[in-house]
Amino acid sequence: MKYKYVIIGAGLSGITIAERIANELNEKVLIIEKRPHIGGNVYDSYNEDNILIQNYGPHIFHTNEKQVYDYLSNFTEWIPYEHKVLSSVDGKLVPMPICIDTLNELYDLDLDEEGMRNWIEKEKVPIKEIKSSEDVVLANAGRDIYEKLFKNYTEKQWGTSAKNLDSSVISRIPFRFNHDTRYFEDKYQGIPKDGYTKMCEKMLESDNIKIKLNTDYKNIIDDIEYDTLIYTGPIDYFYDFKYGKLLYRSLKFITETYDEDSYQEVAVVNYPNDYDFTRITEFKKLTFQDLKNKTTIMKEYPGFEDEPCYPYPTQEYLDKFQNYKKDMDKEENIIFLGRLAQYKYYNMDLIVKNALDAFEDKIKV
Ligand SMILES: Cc1cc2nc3c(=O)[nH]c(=O)nc-3n(C[C@H](O)[C@H](O)[C@H](O)COP(=O)(O)OP(=O)(O)OC[C@H]3O[C@@H](n4cnc5c(N)ncnc54)[C@H](O)[C@@H]3O)c2cc1C
């Protein structure tokens, strides 16, 4: 078998670059995907109660990159959804990220903008050199906010204290000195009208694209000839773990369906201090699906055993990745793309942007 381009992984990275190669260059592409479906982590599907579930956790598209929004709009219309998150603390549900309403509800205050600035100024803990994620929150918001909203959530999410996590994990605490309770402020926000899977299917519509599902690329790659390999899988696996394993935090997703119209007030409620799960998502609140007497929710349990979700942000693993990076930089006919190959958390918009840029800079030239 001979293909000019072979892509490993049918996630958003692989799909975007496949679409460009197939439709703009009119070249044939083979995608090899180990899961039984396309879309990678943005895959969604209807459950037995006909509710559209995002199988790998809630995905809200948001960006300020017009190029990315315009590009994806070729393949989908959008549900104009603006994300809201509440955090369950001390028996109250308070808005996240922190705005005037968060403080007022959490501490029974009646602050205005100036009052909030003064309150935070008084709470901040002076820290000479910010090293960890704990330092970031203490220095910017003070100890009580840290303990109520961040400490246990971070510990659950990463399996270690915020003291041990690089400051980049919580690089800044977004404070809004206003009443804006939206989670994101980006110009373009939404959910694909018929779901992410349908959007991905449209991107892959070309006859130039062949997809092989349920296949680990290592089982067949020796029998395929290619000029360029585009790799979007885990980088340590690619190099047979020669510099050791990279750690990824994973999530177990548990869904439950209730015979009710509505389960909670907003699409996502965080539970920083109670339970083993971090948050509950109610899917109907993301997609506005009009279904009576049924609603499906998802609980997320962090761990290390399931599908890799987040590169692990401690110095040990960031350093280890640098060893792999040196080898990656020497490769000539291999392009590394996406969160697993680049060992970096990216939102969907940057994933698409990086793939579009790689197409322009490394393939189209
Ligand atoms: C819980 C969660 C919530 C998120 N929420 C948001 C959000 O709200 N907004 C947002 O913008 N972003 C969100 N993201 C990020 C988003 O999921 C990623 O940006 C995007 O899915 C990354 O695409 P990718 O193609 O790089 O990786 P992936 O989607 O992981 O695709 C890589 C593919 O490679 C395949 N693969 C791996 N190894 C092999 C192999 N050996 N052989 C063949 N195939 C292989 C995998 O099966 C996978 O399908 C979230 C991520 C998580 C984990």
The ligand as an SDF file (V2000), in Angstrom:
LIG
                    3D

 53 58  0  0  0  0  0  0  0  0999 V2000
  -12.4290   16.3690   29.8050 C   0  0  0  0  0  0  0  0  0  0  0  0
  -11.9980   17.3140   28.7140 C   0  0  0  0  0  0  0  0  0  0  0  0
  -12.7590   18.4320   28.4360 C   0  0  0  0  0  0  0  0  0  0  0  0
  -12.3680   19.3080   27.4410 C   0  0  0  0  0  0  0  0  0  0  0  0
  -13.1520   20.4080   27.2080 N   0  0  0  0  0  0  0  0  0  0  0  0
  -12.7980   21.2700   26.2460 C   0  0  0  0  0  0  0  0  0  0  0  0
  -13.6090   22.4360   25.9960 C   0  0  0  0  0  0  0  0  0  0  0  0
  -14.6290   22.6620   26.6500 O   0  0  0  0  0  0  0  0  0  0  0  0
  -13.2170   23.2770   25.0160 N   0  0  0  0  0  0  0  0  0  0  0  0
  -12.0820   23.0500   24.2610 C   0  0  0  0  0  0  0  0  0  0  0  0
  -11.7840   23.8650   23.3720 O   0  0  0  0  0  0  0  0  0  0  0  0
  -11.3070   21.9690   24.4700 N   0  0  0  0  0  0  0  0  0  0  0  0
  -11.6370   21.0600   25.4340 C   0  0  0  0  0  0  0  0  0  0  0  0
  -10.8610   19.9490   25.6500 N   0  0  0  0  0  0  0  0  0  0  0  0
   -9.6690   19.7150   24.7870 C   0  0  0  0  0  0  0  0  0  0  0  0
  -10.0010   18.9090   23.5160 C   0  0  0  0  0  0  0  0  0  0  0  0
  -10.4840   17.6520   23.8690 O   0  0  0  0  0  0  0  0  0  0  0  0
   -8.7110   18.7650   22.6930 C   0  0  0  0  0  0  0  0  0  0  0  0
   -8.2570   20.0380   22.3070 O   0  0  0  0  0  0  0  0  0  0  0  0
   -8.8360   17.9320   21.4170 C   0  0  0  0  0  0  0  0  0  0  0  0
   -9.7020   16.8500   21.5310 O   0  0  0  0  0  0  0  0  0  0  0  0
   -7.4610   17.4230   21.0360 C   0  0  0  0  0  0  0  0  0  0  0  0
   -7.4690   16.8230   19.7620 O   0  0  0  0  0  0  0  0  0  0  0  0
   -6.2600   15.8940   19.3080 P   0  0  0  0  0  0  0  0  0  0  0  0
   -6.5580   15.4650   17.9200 O   0  0  0  0  0  0  0  0  0  0  0  0
   -4.9680   16.5800   19.5600 O   0  0  0  0  0  0  0  0  0  0  0  0
   -6.2640   14.6730   20.3320 O   0  0  0  0  0  0  0  0  0  0  0  0
   -7.2570   13.4330   20.4490 P   0  0  0  0  0  0  0  0  0  0  0  0
   -8.6540   13.8730   20.3620 O   0  0  0  0  0  0  0  0  0  0  0  0
   -6.8460   12.6770   21.6440 O   0  0  0  0  0  0  0  0  0  0  0  0
   -6.9170   12.5700   19.1560 O   0  0  0  0  0  0  0  0  0  0  0  0
   -5.7970   11.7130   19.0780 C   0  0  0  0  0  0  0  0  0  0  0  0
   -6.2660   10.3990   18.4810 C   0  0  0  0  0  0  0  0  0  0  0  0
   -5.1510    9.5270   18.2840 O   0  0  0  0  0  0  0  0  0  0  0  0
   -5.5790    8.2150   18.5330 C   0  0  0  0  0  0  0  0  0  0  0  0
   -4.4230    7.3780   18.8270 N   0  0  0  0  0  0  0  0  0  0  0  0
   -3.6420    7.4160   19.9330 C   0  0  0  0  0  0  0  0  0  0  0  0
   -2.7060    6.4410   19.8710 N   0  0  0  0  0  0  0  0  0  0  0  0
   -2.9080    5.7710   18.7030 C   0  0  0  0  0  0  0  0  0  0  0  0
   -2.2780    4.6690   18.0900 C   0  0  0  0  0  0  0  0  0  0  0  0
   -1.2690    4.0010   18.6820 N   0  0  0  0  0  0  0  0  0  0  0  0
   -2.7210    4.2350   16.8700 N   0  0  0  0  0  0  0  0  0  0  0  0
   -3.7610    4.8630   16.2790 C   0  0  0  0  0  0  0  0  0  0  0  0
   -4.4150    5.9260   16.8390 N   0  0  0  0  0  0  0  0  0  0  0  0
   -3.9990    6.3730   18.0250 C   0  0  0  0  0  0  0  0  0  0  0  0
   -6.4930    8.3900   19.7430 C   0  0  0  0  0  0  0  0  0  0  0  0
   -7.3470    7.2550   19.8910 O   0  0  0  0  0  0  0  0  0  0  0  0
   -7.2490    9.6640   19.3970 C   0  0  0  0  0  0  0  0  0  0  0  0
   -8.4500    9.4270   18.7280 O   0  0  0  0  0  0  0  0  0  0  0  0
  -11.1850   19.0720   26.6850 C   0  0  0  0  0  0  0  0  0  0  0  0
  -10.4150   17.9420   26.9650 C   0  0  0  0  0  0  0  0  0  0  0  0
  -10.8000   17.0690   27.9800 C   0  0  0  0  0  0  0  0  0  0  0  0
   -9.9420   15.8850   28.2920 C   0  0  0  0  0  0  0  0  0  0  0  0
  1  2  1  0
  2  3  1  0
  2 52  2  0
  3  4  2  0
  4  5  1  0
  4 50  1  0
  5  6  2  0
  6  7  1  0
  6 13  1  0
  7  8  2  0
  7  9  1  0
  9 10  1  0
 10 11  2  0
 10 12  1  0
 12 13  2  0
 13 14  1  0
 14 15  1  0
 14 50  1  0
 15 16  1  0
 16 17  1  0
 16 18  1  0
 18 19  1  0
 18 20  1  0
 20 21  1  0
 20 22  1  0
 22 23  1  0
 23 24  1  0
 24 25  2  0
 24 26  1  0
 24 27  1  0
 27 28  1  0
 28 29  2  0
 28 30  1  0
 28 31  1  0
 31 32  1  0
 32 33  1  0
 33 34  1  0
 33 48  1  0
 34 35  1  0
 35 36  1  0
 35 46  1  0
 36 37  1  0
 36 45  1  0
 37 38  2  0
 38 39  1  0
 39 40  1  0
 39 45  2  0
 40 41  1  0
 40 42  2  0
 42 43  1  0
 43 44  2  0
 44 45  1  0
 46 47  1  0
 46 48  1  0
 48 49  1  0
 50 51  2  0
 51 52  1  0
 52 53  1  0
M  END
$$$$
